[in-house]
């Protein structure tokens, strides 16, 4: 770790090779054993090159400490969420391998090469013999699309076309969705198609039921909104990617009381930190109210993820600056003072103090 430029490499002094590693440790504050420290101190007293190198190392460390900053909160939350999901999958896989290993001998799972080759030939022969016959008689059920007439025309679907002319059938949204049992349905995917104008994007929700169902429209459509809200309310049934998309799409309707309540529920209860952070971001700018303020305070106090707490204090600070928080709210001031004194994040402590200053100024 030497402060040398390529052009001055021949003219700049060099430290003694045997003492160079000890200079780095001494500059960084690491403890040396007594003998090494005594030898190095005696050597520095008579060696100008090593003394100059020690000074350069200390200057470099001071420069680095001045430019140290906390990593992006969203990146931390996303990395932590991916790590938690990977650990969960690894734990489930390990449990399955133990069960299979207890029932099936390990030698059966790795047959000899000759047996493997014979098995592959048998599989290939069977596919070539029976595959074409099976493909001649597909048995997949027809898809069922829930959409209003405006969405159908916008997406190029003709609602008056006969069922035989398209792979899916179109039905009125109100009657079809009321008959749909969301408790047994599973969302296979969420597709978003940007609109070319100022209109909100088209959303397509593919749902797995006894008969495949597709709910399509914009977030302004109550059918789409209801399914997205159901996803966040039942976070144990859907994957983190689906929940992230649902929270992001509901941002456009965060002033809807039902949507705001669902987003607050996700902030409090979702097990994935990235989803909690996305729900907080979706609430940003919503009409302030008791449930909004209490959700932000709960996240600031109880959430273990620093990225979520940072987003909560940012939104509280913004509300305080706009005069949307009562300056005589004792509970609010108590929470902010507690975070200012005891939060592990320096950023949160500073923002809590700034929010108190904004409130006291009014």
C-alpha positions in Angstrom: 0.0 0.0 0.0 2.5 2.6 -1.2 1.6 6.1 -2.4 3.7 6.1 -5.6 2.9 7.3 -9.1 4.3 5.5 -12.0 6.3 8.5 -13.2 8.0 9.0 -9.8 8.7 5.3 -9.1 12.5 5.7 -9.7 12.9 8.9 -7.6 10.6 8.2 -4.6 12.3 6.6 -1.6 11.6 2.9 -0.9 11.1 1.4 2.6 13.3 -1.5 3.7 11.8 -4.8 2.5 11.9 -6.6 5.8 10.1 -3.7 7.6 7.5 -2.8 5.0 4.7 -5.2 6.3 5.2 -3.9 9.8 4.9 -0.3 8.7 1.4 -1.1 7.3 0.3 -2.7 10.6 1.7 0.2 12.7 0.0 2.8 10.5 -3.4 1.0 10.8 -3.2 0.8 14.6 -2.7 -3.0 14.7 -0.9 -4.2 17.8 2.6 -5.7 17.3 4.4 -8.0 19.7 7.0 -6.4 22.0 10.0 -7.6 20.1 8.7 -6.4 16.6 7.6 -3.1 18.0 11.0 -2.5 19.7 12.9 -3.4 16.5 10.7 -1.3 14.3 11.0 1.8 16.6 14.8 1.5 16.7 14.9 1.1 12.9 12.7 4.2 12.3 15.0 6.3 14.4 17.8 5.8 11.9 16.0 5.2 8.6 14.5 8.2 6.7 13.0 6.1 4.0 10.9 3.9 6.4 9.8 7.0 8.3 8.6 8.7 5.1 6.7 5.5 4.1 5.0 5.4 7.5 3.9 9.0 7.0 2.5 8.2 3.6 0.6 5.1 4.9 -1.0 7.3 7.7 -2.0 10.0 5.1 -3.7 7.3 2.9 -5.7 5.9 5.8 -6.8 9.4 6.9 -7.9 10.1 3.3 -9.9 6.9 3.1 -11.6 7.5 6.4 -12.8 10.9 5.2 -14.6 9.4 2.2 -16.2 6.5 3.9 -20.0 6.3 3.3 -22.8 3.9 4.1 -23.9 1.6 1.3 -27.1 2.1 -0.5 -30.1 1.1 1.7 -32.0 -0.5 -1.2 -29.0 -2.6 -2.3 -28.5 -3.8 1.3 -32.1 -4.8 1.6 -32.1 -6.6 -1.8 -28.9 -8.5 -1.0 -30.2 -9.5 2.4 -33.5 -10.7 0.8 -31.7 -12.8 -1.8 -29.5 -14.3 0.8 -32.5 -15.3 3.0 -34.3 -16.9 0.1 -31.1 -18.8 -0.9 -30.6 -20.1 2.6 -34.3 -21.2 2.8 -33.9 -23.1 -0.5 -30.7 -24.7 0.7 -32.2 -25.8 4.0 -35.2 -27.3 2.2 -32.9 -29.1 -0.3 -30.7 -30.5 2.6 -33.8 -31.8 4.3 -35.0 -33.6 1.2 -31.6 -35.1 0.5 -31.5 -36.5 4.1 -34.9 -38.1 3.6 -34.0 -39.6 0.3 -30.6 -40.8 1.6 -32.3 -42.6 4.5 -34.7 -44.5 2.1 -32.6 -45.0 -1.1 -29.1 -46.3 -1.0 -26.5 -43.9 -2.3 -25.3 -46.5 -4.9 -28.7 -46.4 -6.5 -28.5 -42.7 -7.1 -25.2 -43.1 -9.1 -25.5 -46.2 -11.3 -22.6 -47.5 -13.3 -21.9 -45.9 -16.7 -23.2 -48.9 -18.6 -26.5 -48.8 -16.8 -26.8 -45.1 -17.4 -26.2 -45.5 -21.1 -28.8 -48.3 -21.4 -31.3 -46.2 -19.5 -30.8 -43.2 -21.8 -31.3 -45.4 -24.9 -34.5 -46.8 -23.4 -35.9 -43.3 -22.6 -35.0 -42.0 -26.1 -36.7 -45.0 -27.8 -39.8 -44.5 -25.6 -40.1 -40.8 -26.4 -39.7 -41.5 -30.2 -42.3 -44.2 -30.1 -45.0 -42.7 -27.9 -44.3 -38.9 -28.1 -46.0 -38.2 -31.5 -49.1 -40.1 -30.4 -49.5 -38.1 -27.3 -49.0 -34.8 -29.0 -51.8 -35.5 -31.4 -54.4 -35.2 -28.6 -53.6 -32.2 -26.4 -55.8 -32.1 -23.3 -54.9 -28.7 -21.8 -57.9 -26.7 -20.8 -58.9 -23.4 -22.4 -57.7 -20.2 -20.8 -60.2 -17.9 -19.2 -59.5 -14.1 -19.5 -61.1 -11.6 -17.1 -61.0 -8.1 -18.6 -63.3 -5.2 -19.2 -64.1 -4.2 -22.8 -61.8 -1.2 -22.9 -58.8 -3.3 -21.8 -59.7 -6.0 -24.3 -59.8 -3.5 -27.2 -56.5 -1.9 -26.1 -54.7 -5.3 -26.0 -56.0 -6.4 -29.4 -58.6 -8.9 -28.1 -61.9 -9.1 -29.8 -64.6 -9.7 -27.1 -67.2 -10.6 -29.8 -65.0 -13.2 -31.5 -66.2 -16.8 -31.2 -64.4 -19.1 -28.8 -63.0 -21.2 -31.6 -61.1 -18.3 -33.1 -58.9 -17.7 -30.0 -57.1 -19.9 -27.4 -58.8 -18.0 -24.6 -62.4 -17.0 -23.8 -63.3 -13.5 -22.6 -65.9 -12.9 -19.9 -67.3 -9.8 -18.1 -64.9 -9.0 -15.3 -67.5 -8.5 -12.6 -69.2 -11.9 -12.9 -66.0 -13.9 -13.6 -64.0 -12.5 -10.7 -66.8 -12.9 -8.2 -66.9 -16.6 -9.1 -63.1 -17.0 -8.8 -62.0 -18.6 -5.5 -58.8 -16.7 -4.7 -58.2 -19.0 -1.7 -57.3 -21.9 -4.0 -55.7 -19.8 -6.8 -52.0 -19.2 -7.3 -50.5 -16.3 -9.3 -48.1 -17.8 -11.8 -46.7 -14.4 -13.0 -47.3 -10.7 -13.4 -46.7 -9.1 -16.8 -46.6 -5.3 -17.2 -47.0 -3.6 -20.6 -46.1 0.1 -20.7 -48.6 2.4 -22.3 -47.6 4.7 -25.1 -49.5 7.7 -23.6 -50.0 9.1 -20.1 -52.3 6.2 -19.3 -51.2 3.7 -16.6 -49.5 0.5 -17.9 -51.5 -2.6 -18.7 -51.1 -5.4 -16.1 -51.7 -9.1 -16.9 -52.0 -11.5 -13.9 -51.7 -15.2 -14.9 -53.5 -17.3 -12.3 -53.4 -21.1 -11.8 -56.7 -22.6 -10.9 -58.7 -25.6 -12.0 -59.2 -23.6 -15.2 -56.4 -21.2 -16.1 -57.4 -17.6 -15.5 -55.8 -14.3 -16.7 -56.8 -11.0 -15.1 -55.8 -8.1 -17.2 -56.3 -4.3 -17.1 -54.7 -1.3 -15.4 -54.2 -0.8 -11.7 -57.3 1.5 -11.9 -59.4 -1.6 -12.6 -60.8 -3.0 -9.3 -60.2 -6.6 -10.4 -56.5 -6.0 -10.8 -56.3 -4.0 -7.6 -58.1 -6.7 -5.6 -55.7 -9.5 -6.8 -52.6 -7.3 -6.1 -54.0 -6.6 -2.6 -54.7 -10.2 -2.0 -51.1 -11.1 -2.9 -49.7 -8.7 -0.3 -52.2 -9.7 2.4 -51.3 -13.4 2.0 -47.5 -13.1 1.8 -47.0 -16.7 2.9 -48.5 -18.1 -0.3 -46.6 -16.1 -2.9 -43.0 -15.7 -3.8 -41.0 -12.5 -3.1 -40.7 -11.5 -6.7 -44.5 -11.6 -7.1 -45.0 -9.6 -3.9 -42.4 -7.0 -5.0 -44.2 -6.5 -8.3 -47.6 -6.2 -6.5 -46.3 -3.5 -4.1 -44.6 -1.6 -6.9 -47.8 -1.6 -9.0 -50.0 -0.5 -6.1 -47.9 2.7 -5.7 -50.2 4.3 -8.3 -53.2 3.9 -6.0 -51.6 4.6 -2.6 -54.3 7.2 -1.7 -56.9 4.5 -2.0 -57.8 3.7 1.7 -57.8 -0.1 1.0 -54.5 0.0 -0.8 -52.9 2.1 1.8 -54.1 -0.3 4.5 -52.7 -3.3 2.6 -49.3 -1.6 2.0 -49.1 -0.8 5.7 -49.8 -4.4 6.5 -47.0 -5.5 4.2 -44.6 -3.1 6.0 -45.4 -4.6 9.3 -45.7 -8.3 8.5 -43.9 -9.3 5.3 -41.0 -11.6 6.1 -38.9 -10.3 3.2 -37.0 -7.0 3.8 -37.0 -6.1 0.2 -40.8 -6.3 0.0 -41.2 -4.3 3.2 -38.9 -1.6 1.7 -40.9 -1.6 -1.6 -44.1 -1.2 0.3 -42.7 1.8 2.2 -41.6 3.3 -1.0 -45.1 2.8 -2.4 -46.5 4.7 0.6 -44.2 7.7 0.0 -46.4 10.7 -0.9 -49.7 9.2 0.3 -52.1 11.3 2.2 -50.9 11.4 5.9 -53.0 9.8 8.5 -52.9 7.9 11.8 -52.3 4.5 10.1 -49.5 5.9 7.9 -47.8 7.7 10.8 -48.0 4.7 13.1 -46.7 2.3 10.4 -43.6 4.5 9.8 -42.9 4.7 13.6 -43.3 1.0 14.0 -40.9 0.3 11.1 -38.4 2.8 12.5 -38.4 1.2 16.0 -39.0 -2.5 15.3 -37.6 -3.4 11.9 -34.2 -5.1 12.1 -33.2 -4.1 8.6 -31.3 -0.8 8.4 -32.5 -0.1 4.9 -36.2 -0.3 6.0 -35.5 2.0 9.0 -33.8 4.5 6.7 -36.7 4.7 4.3 -39.1 5.1 7.3 -37.1 8.0 8.8 -36.8 9.6 5.4 -40.6 9.7 4.9 -41.1 10.9 8.5 -38.6 13.7 7.9 -40.4 14.7 4.7 -43.7 14.8 6.4 -42.3 16.9 9.3 -40.7 19.3 6.8 -44.1 19.7 5.0 -46.0 20.3 8.3 -47.9 17.1 8.0 -47.0 15.9 11.6 -48.2 17.5 14.8 -45.4 19.3 16.6 -47.0 18.5 20.0 -47.3 14.7 19.4 -45.5 13.3 22.5 -45.3 9.7 21.2 -43.8 10.9 17.9 -41.2 13.1 19.7 -40.4 10.3 22.1 -39.7 7.8 19.3 -37.5 10.3 17.4 -35.5 11.2 20.5 -35.0 7.5 21.2 -33.8 6.8 17.6 -31.5 9.9 17.8 -29.8 8.5 20.9 -29.7 4.8 20.4 -30.1 3.7 16.7 -27.1 1.8 15.4 -27.2 3.8 12.1 -25.5 7.1 12.2 -27.7 8.3 9.3 -30.9 7.5 11.2 -29.6 9.3 14.3 -28.9 12.4 12.2 -32.2 12.3 10.4 -34.1 11.8 13.6 -32.5 14.9 15.1 -33.3 16.9 11.9 -37.0 15.8 12.1 -37.1 17.0 15.8 -35.6 20.3 14.7 -38.3 20.7 12.0 -41.1 20.0 14.4 -39.7 22.3 17.1 -39.3 25.1 14.6 -43.0 25.2 14.1 
